[in-house]
Structure formats: structure tokens, C-alpha cells
Amino acid sequence: MAQVSVNIAGRVYRMACEDGQEPHLEQLARGFDAKIGEMKQAFGEIGDQRLMVMAAIAMADDRSEAERKTAGLEAEIARLREALAAAGALNDELTQRVGEALEDTAGRIEQAARRIDTVR
């Protein structure tokens, strides 16, 4: 298990993570520290613990919104896939109908050509 030291709100925290996850954990800590900085600018010095709780709730809200948007996009992708499948089926049907119509037309042209040849 790997160990990482992260700086959050001016304090260093030593944390454990899976091997190879160190950069990810460091990035998450930087994001959390930045959110605390935003809260500190917006609300002033209201206490580290309160700032951390507010930052955590704000980040949880951001995640919740991202999950909601992701679910909406996944539903839209599913609808689009269904529409694409329906369009493909319609295209196949229309292609078959056009083929049949062309065969029918070709047959009529051949019959007309034979009639013209017999009239000559």
C-alpha cells in the first residue's frame, strides 16, 4: 500500500492508497483544497472544520449534479440507439421495397420491349 502526503487547508495529511493511485489522490486533495479556498474567500474565516464540511458538501453536490447529468445523457444515448435501430430497420424495408419496385419496373420495361419487337 502506498503512502501520500497531501496539503489541505494548510495542514499536511499522510494518507494510504493503492499502489499507482498516488497521482489521483494528490489531484483529489488539490481539488478539495481549492474548494476550501473558494469557501474561505466567499465566507471568510469561519473555522477550518466548518470550511471543510461546507467544501465537502459543495463537492458532493457537484458530484450529484454530474451523476444526474450522466444518467440523463445515458438515457438519451439509449433513446438514440433505439431510434438508430428503428431507422436501420426502416432503411432495410425501404431498400427492399425500392428493389422490388425496380424489379417490377424492369419486368414491365422488358415486356414493353418484347411487345415493341413483335409489332415491328
C-alpha positions in Angstrom: 0.0 0.0 0.0 1.4 3.4 -1.0 1.5 6.5 1.2 0.9 10.0 0.1 1.3 13.4 1.9 -1.3 15.9 0.9 -1.8 19.5 1.9 -5.4 20.6 2.7 -6.1 24.0 4.3 -2.5 24.5 5.2 -2.2 21.1 7.0 -0.3 18.1 5.8 -2.1 14.8 5.9 -0.5 11.4 5.3 -2.8 9.1 3.5 -2.7 5.5 2.3 -3.8 4.4 -1.2 -3.4 1.6 -3.6 -0.1 1.5 -5.4 -0.3 3.6 -8.6 -3.1 5.8 -7.2 -0.9 8.4 -5.7 -1.3 11.0 -8.5 -5.1 10.5 -8.4 -5.2 11.0 -4.6 -3.0 14.1 -4.9 -5.3 15.5 -7.6 -8.4 14.9 -5.4 -6.7 16.6 -2.5 -5.7 19.6 -4.6 -9.3 19.9 -5.8 -10.6 19.7 -2.2 -8.1 22.3 -1.0 -9.1 24.6 -3.9 -12.8 24.2 -2.9 -11.9 25.1 0.7 -10.0 28.2 -0.7 -13.2 29.2 -2.6 -15.3 28.8 0.5 -12.8 30.8 2.6 -12.9 33.7 0.0 -16.7 33.6 -0.1 -17.4 33.3 3.7 -14.2 34.5 5.4 -12.5 32.8 8.4 -15.4 30.8 9.8 -13.3 27.9 11.1 -11.4 25.1 9.4 -13.8 22.4 10.3 -16.8 24.4 9.1 -15.0 25.2 5.8 -14.1 21.6 5.3 -17.7 20.5 5.9 -19.0 23.2 3.5 -16.4 22.3 0.9 -17.3 18.6 1.2 -21.0 19.3 0.8 -20.4 21.5 -2.2 -18.3 18.8 -3.8 -20.9 16.2 -3.0 -23.5 18.5 -4.6 -21.3 18.9 -7.7 -20.9 15.1 -7.9 -24.6 14.6 -7.5 -25.3 17.0 -10.3 -22.8 15.3 -12.5 -24.4 11.9 -11.8 -27.8 13.3 -12.7 -26.5 14.7 -15.9 -24.7 11.5 -16.7 -27.9 9.5 -16.1 -29.8 11.9 -18.4 -27.2 11.5 -21.1 -27.2 7.7 -20.8 -30.9 7.7 -21.2 -30.6 10.0 -24.2 -28.0 7.6 -25.7 -30.3 4.7 -25.2 -33.2 6.6 -26.9 -30.8 7.5 -29.8 -29.7 3.9 -30.2 -33.3 2.7 -30.3 -34.0 5.4 -32.9 -31.0 4.4 -34.9 -32.1 0.7 -34.8 -35.6 1.7 -36.0 -34.1 3.9 -38.7 -31.9 1.0 -39.8 -35.0 -1.3 -39.9 -36.9 1.3 -41.9 -34.0 1.7 -44.3 -33.8 -2.0 -44.8 -37.6 -2.1 -45.5 -37.4 0.8 -47.9 -34.4 -0.7 -49.7 -36.3 -3.9 -50.1 -39.4 -2.0 -51.4 -37.3 0.0 -53.9 -35.6 -3.2 -55.0 -38.9 -4.8 -55.6 -40.2 -1.7 -57.4 -37.1 -1.7 -59.6 -37.5 -5.4 -60.4 -41.2 -4.8 -61.2 -40.4 -1.8 -63.4 -37.6 -3.7 -65.2 -40.1 -6.6 -65.8 -42.6 -4.1 -67.3 -39.9 -2.5 -69.5 -38.9 -5.9 -70.7 -42.5 -6.8 -71.5 -42.9 -3.5 -73.3 -39.7 -4.1 -75.3 -40.9 -7.5 -76.3 -44.2 -6.1 -77.5 -42.5 -3.4 -79.5 -40.2 -6.1 -81.0 -43.2 -8.2 -82.0 -45.0 -5.2 -83.5 -42.1 -4.3 -85.7 
